Amino acid sequence: MAKKEMEVVKGLDLPRYMGRWYEIASFPSRFQPKNGVNTRATYKLNQDGTIHVLNETWSDGKRGYIRLGTAYRADPESDEAKLKVKFYVPPFLPLIPVVGDYWVLYIDGDYQCALIGQPTRNYLWILCRQNHMDENTYNALVQRAADEGYDVSRLQRTTHTNPPPEGEEGPKDTKGIWWIKSMLGM
Protein backbone atom coordinates (compact mmCIF):
# COMPACT_ATOMS: atom_id res chain seq x y z
CA MET A 1 0.00 0.00 0.00
CA ALA A 2 1.38 3.41 -0.97
CA LYS A 3 1.97 5.88 1.81
CA LYS A 4 0.03 9.12 1.70
CA GLU A 5 1.73 12.35 0.67
CA MET A 6 3.17 14.09 3.71
CA GLU A 7 1.74 17.38 4.83
CA VAL A 8 4.33 20.13 5.07
CA VAL A 9 4.20 23.60 6.56
CA LYS A 10 2.94 26.29 4.21
CA GLY A 11 4.14 29.88 4.42
CA LEU A 12 7.29 29.19 6.44
CA ASP A 13 8.82 32.52 7.54
CA LEU A 14 12.45 31.82 6.58
CA PRO A 15 14.00 34.79 8.42
CA ARG A 16 12.17 33.72 11.59
CA TYR A 17 13.32 30.10 11.11
CA MET A 18 17.00 31.16 11.05
CA GLY A 19 19.23 30.71 14.09
CA ARG A 20 20.26 27.80 16.28
CA TRP A 21 18.22 24.61 16.60
CA TYR A 22 19.11 21.74 18.94
CA GLU A 23 18.49 18.16 17.86
CA ILE A 24 16.22 16.58 20.48
CA ALA A 25 15.85 13.26 18.65
CA SER A 26 16.55 11.83 15.21
CA PHE A 27 16.80 8.69 13.17
CA PRO A 28 20.40 7.43 13.25
CA SER A 29 22.36 8.65 10.25
CA ARG A 30 25.66 7.60 8.75
CA PHE A 31 26.55 11.30 8.65
CA GLN A 32 26.63 11.58 12.44
CA PRO A 33 28.76 9.73 14.99
CA LYS A 34 26.90 7.22 17.15
CA ASN A 35 28.31 8.79 20.30
CA GLY A 36 27.59 12.40 19.29
CA VAL A 37 26.23 14.76 21.94
CA ASN A 38 25.08 18.38 21.92
CA THR A 39 24.10 18.08 18.26
CA ARG A 40 22.78 21.29 16.77
CA ALA A 41 22.26 23.18 13.53
CA THR A 42 22.64 26.89 12.90
CA TYR A 43 20.96 28.49 9.90
CA LYS A 44 21.78 31.91 8.42
CA LEU A 45 19.94 33.52 5.54
CA ASN A 46 22.23 34.57 2.69
CA GLN A 47 21.58 37.71 0.62
CA ASP A 48 20.56 35.59 -2.37
CA GLY A 49 17.78 33.89 -0.37
CA THR A 50 19.65 30.62 0.15
CA ILE A 51 20.46 29.38 3.64
CA HIS A 52 23.92 28.73 5.06
CA VAL A 53 23.88 25.61 7.27
CA LEU A 54 26.32 24.65 10.02
CA ASN A 55 25.78 21.23 11.63
CA GLU A 56 27.77 20.48 14.78
CA THR A 57 28.16 17.58 17.19
CA TRP A 58 30.61 16.71 19.93
CA SER A 59 32.16 13.25 19.95
CA ASP A 60 34.91 12.04 22.30
CA GLY A 61 35.25 15.61 23.59
CA LYS A 62 35.89 17.10 20.15
CA ARG A 63 33.67 19.32 18.04
CA GLY A 64 32.92 17.89 14.63
CA TYR A 65 31.04 19.95 12.11
CA ILE A 66 29.93 20.19 8.53
CA ARG A 67 29.46 23.56 6.91
CA LEU A 68 26.91 22.71 4.31
CA GLY A 69 26.95 24.54 1.04
CA THR A 70 23.39 25.81 1.01
CA ALA A 71 19.76 25.06 1.56
CA TYR A 72 17.16 26.48 -0.79
CA ARG A 73 13.49 26.18 -1.67
CA ALA A 74 12.86 23.11 -3.82
CA ASP A 75 10.26 25.09 -5.77
CA PRO A 76 10.68 28.87 -5.49
CA GLU A 77 7.08 29.34 -6.69
CA SER A 78 5.57 27.19 -3.93
CA ASP A 79 4.76 28.30 -0.39
CA GLU A 80 5.40 24.76 0.91
CA ALA A 81 8.35 24.34 3.30
CA LYS A 82 10.13 21.85 1.05
CA LEU A 83 13.82 22.66 0.96
CA LYS A 84 16.83 21.08 -0.70
CA VAL A 85 20.10 20.85 1.22
CA LYS A 86 23.39 20.59 -0.67
CA PHE A 87 26.60 19.53 1.05
CA TYR A 88 29.89 17.96 0.08
CA VAL A 89 31.46 14.73 1.33
CA PRO A 90 33.78 13.99 2.85
CA PRO A 91 33.73 17.29 4.81
CA PHE A 92 37.51 17.37 5.26
CA LEU A 93 38.09 17.01 1.49
CA PRO A 94 34.88 18.19 -0.18
CA LEU A 95 34.68 16.33 -3.47
CA ILE A 96 31.22 14.87 -3.93
CA PRO A 97 28.09 17.06 -3.84
CA VAL A 98 25.11 15.46 -2.12
CA VAL A 99 21.62 16.94 -2.34
CA GLY A 100 18.91 15.92 0.10
CA ASP A 101 15.37 16.88 0.98
CA TYR A 102 14.54 18.90 4.09
CA TRP A 103 10.80 19.17 4.65
CA VAL A 104 9.40 21.14 7.57
CA LEU A 105 6.47 18.95 8.62
CA TYR A 106 5.52 21.03 11.65
CA ILE A 107 6.57 24.22 13.40
CA ASP A 108 4.84 25.74 16.38
CA GLY A 109 3.48 29.28 16.20
CA ASP A 110 6.42 30.69 18.21
CA TYR A 111 9.05 28.95 16.04
CA GLN A 112 10.42 27.12 19.09
CA CYS A 113 10.04 23.47 18.03
CA ALA A 114 9.94 21.75 14.65
CA LEU A 115 9.55 18.36 13.03
CA ILE A 116 11.73 17.80 9.96
CA GLY A 117 11.51 14.90 7.53
CA GLN A 118 11.84 13.98 3.89
CA PRO A 119 9.76 12.07 1.35
CA THR A 120 11.39 8.63 1.71
CA ARG A 121 10.82 8.75 5.49
CA ASN A 122 14.40 7.54 6.06
CA TYR A 123 15.40 10.66 8.00
CA LEU A 124 13.56 12.44 10.79
CA TRP A 125 14.55 15.16 13.25
CA ILE A 126 12.83 16.75 16.22
CA LEU A 127 14.35 20.19 16.78
CA CYS A 128 14.01 22.81 19.50
CA ARG A 129 15.45 26.26 20.18
CA GLN A 130 16.51 24.97 23.61
CA ASN A 131 18.53 21.81 24.22
CA HIS A 132 15.59 20.19 26.00
CA MET A 133 11.88 19.75 25.37
CA ASP A 134 8.99 18.94 27.67
CA GLU A 135 7.56 15.42 27.36
CA ASN A 136 4.10 16.53 26.18
CA THR A 137 5.55 18.49 23.26
CA TYR A 138 7.97 15.66 22.43
CA ASN A 139 5.21 13.04 22.49
CA ALA A 140 2.97 15.21 20.31
CA LEU A 141 5.73 15.54 17.70
CA VAL A 142 6.42 11.79 17.80
CA GLN A 143 2.70 11.16 17.25
CA ARG A 144 2.63 13.65 14.35
CA ALA A 145 5.58 11.79 12.76
CA ALA A 146 3.80 8.44 13.23
CA ASP A 147 0.68 9.93 11.60
CA GLU A 148 2.86 10.90 8.61
CA GLY A 149 3.98 7.28 8.20
CA TYR A 150 7.34 7.33 10.00
CA ASP A 151 8.54 4.30 11.97
CA VAL A 152 9.01 6.26 15.19
CA SER A 153 10.55 3.25 16.94
CA ARG A 154 13.76 4.29 15.13
CA LEU A 155 13.90 7.66 16.94
CA GLN A 156 16.86 8.10 19.26
CA ARG A 157 17.08 10.92 21.75
CA THR A 158 20.13 13.16 21.58
CA THR A 159 22.17 13.71 24.75
CA HIS A 160 22.81 17.33 25.73
CA THR A 161 24.88 18.85 28.51
CA ASN A 162 23.80 21.77 30.63
CA PRO A 163 24.82 24.36 29.88
CA PRO A 164 25.30 23.54 26.19
CA PRO A 165 28.59 24.49 24.53
CA GLU A 166 28.61 28.03 23.22
CA GLY A 167 30.27 29.25 20.06
CA GLU A 168 32.88 26.84 18.78
CA GLU A 169 34.12 25.62 22.17
CA GLY A 170 36.36 22.64 22.60
CA PRO A 171 39.06 21.01 20.56
CA LYS A 172 38.08 20.53 16.94
CA ASP A 173 38.07 17.28 15.01
CA THR A 174 40.23 18.71 12.23
CA LYS A 175 40.86 15.40 10.49
CA GLY A 176 37.22 14.41 10.03
CA ILE A 177 37.74 11.31 12.17
CA TRP A 178 34.15 11.48 13.45
CA TRP A 179 32.89 11.41 9.88
CA ILE A 180 35.07 8.42 8.94
CA LYS A 181 34.03 6.56 12.10
CA SER A 182 30.36 7.28 11.44
CA MET A 183 30.65 6.00 7.86
CA LEU A 184 32.11 2.77 9.25
CA GLY A 185 29.24 2.47 11.73
CA MET A 186 31.34 3.23 14.80
C-alpha positions in Angstrom: 0.0 0.0 0.0 1.4 3.4 -1.0 2.0 5.9 1.8 0.0 9.1 1.7 1.7 12.4 0.7 3.2 14.1 3.7 1.7 17.4 4.8 4.3 20.1 5.1 4.2 23.6 6.6 2.9 26.3 4.2 4.1 29.9 4.4 7.3 29.2 6.4 8.8 32.5 7.5 12.4 31.8 6.6 14.0 34.8 8.4 12.2 33.7 11.6 13.3 30.1 11.1 17.0 31.2 11.1 19.2 30.7 14.1 20.3 27.8 16.3 18.2 24.6 16.6 19.1 21.7 18.9 18.5 18.2 17.9 16.2 16.6 20.5 15.9 13.3 18.6 16.5 11.8 15.2 16.8 8.7 13.2 20.4 7.4 13.2 22.4 8.6 10.2 25.7 7.6 8.8 26.5 11.3 8.6 26.6 11.6 12.4 28.8 9.7 15.0 26.9 7.2 17.1 28.3 8.8 20.3 27.6 12.4 19.3 26.2 14.8 21.9 25.1 18.4 21.9 24.1 18.1 18.3 22.8 21.3 16.8 22.3 23.2 13.5 22.6 26.9 12.9 21.0 28.5 9.9 21.8 31.9 8.4 19.9 33.5 5.5 22.2 34.6 2.7 21.6 37.7 0.6 20.6 35.6 -2.4 17.8 33.9 -0.4 19.7 30.6 0.2 20.5 29.4 3.6 23.9 28.7 5.1 23.9 25.6 7.3 26.3 24.7 10.0 25.8 21.2 11.6 27.8 20.5 14.8 28.2 17.6 17.2 30.6 16.7 19.9 32.2 13.2 20.0 34.9 12.0 22.3 35.3 15.6 23.6 35.9 17.1 20.2 33.7 19.3 18.0 32.9 17.9 14.6 31.0 20.0 12.1 29.9 20.2 8.5 29.5 23.6 6.9 26.9 22.7 4.3 26.9 24.5 1.0 23.4 25.8 1.0 19.8 25.1 1.6 17.2 26.5 -0.8 13.5 26.2 -1.7 12.9 23.1 -3.8 10.3 25.1 -5.8 10.7 28.9 -5.5 7.1 29.3 -6.7 5.6 27.2 -3.9 4.8 28.3 -0.4 5.4 24.8 0.9 8.4 24.3 3.3 10.1 21.8 1.0 13.8 22.7 1.0 16.8 21.1 -0.7 20.1 20.8 1.2 23.4 20.6 -0.7 26.6 19.5 1.1 29.9 18.0 0.1 31.5 14.7 1.3 33.8 14.0 2.9 33.7 17.3 4.8 37.5 17.4 5.3 38.1 17.0 1.5 34.9 18.2 -0.2 34.7 16.3 -3.5 31.2 14.9 -3.9 28.1 17.1 -3.8 25.1 15.5 -2.1 21.6 16.9 -2.3 18.9 15.9 0.1 15.4 16.9 1.0 14.5 18.9 4.1 10.8 19.2 4.6 9.4 21.1 7.6 6.5 18.9 8.6 5.5 21.0 11.6 6.6 24.2 13.4 4.8 25.7 16.4 3.5 29.3 16.2 6.4 30.7 18.2 9.0 29.0 16.0 10.4 27.1 19.1 10.0 23.5 18.0 9.9 21.7 14.7 9.6 18.4 13.0 11.7 17.8 10.0 11.5 14.9 7.5 11.8 14.0 3.9 9.8 12.1 1.3 11.4 8.6 1.7 10.8 8.8 5.5 14.4 7.5 6.1 15.4 10.7 8.0 13.6 12.4 10.8 14.5 15.2 13.3 12.8 16.7 16.2 14.4 20.2 16.8 14.0 22.8 19.5 15.4 26.3 20.2 16.5 25.0 23.6 18.5 21.8 24.2 15.6 20.2 26.0 11.9 19.8 25.4 9.0 18.9 27.7 7.6 15.4 27.4 4.1 16.5 26.2 5.6 18.5 23.3 8.0 15.7 22.4 5.2 13.0 22.5 3.0 15.2 20.3 5.7 15.5 17.7 6.4 11.8 17.8 2.7 11.2 17.2 2.6 13.6 14.3 5.6 11.8 12.8 3.8 8.4 13.2 0.7 9.9 11.6 2.9 10.9 8.6 4.0 7.3 8.2 7.3 7.3 10.0 8.5 4.3 12.0 9.0 6.3 15.2 10.5 3.2 16.9 13.8 4.3 15.1 13.9 7.7 16.9 16.9 8.1 19.3 17.1 10.9 21.8 20.1 13.2 21.6 22.2 13.7 24.8 22.8 17.3 25.7 24.9 18.9 28.5 23.8 21.8 30.6 24.8 24.4 29.9 25.3 23.5 26.2 28.6 24.5 24.5 28.6 28.0 23.2 30.3 29.2 20.1 32.9 26.8 18.8 34.1 25.6 22.2 36.4 22.6 22.6 39.1 21.0 20.6 38.1 20.5 16.9 38.1 17.3 15.0 40.2 18.7 12.2 40.9 15.4 10.5 37.2 14.4 10.0 37.7 11.3 12.2 34.1 11.5 13.5 32.9 11.4 9.9 35.1 8.4 8.9 34.0 6.6 12.1 30.4 7.3 11.4 30.6 6.0 7.9 32.1 2.8 9.2 29.2 2.5 11.7 31.3 3.2 14.8 
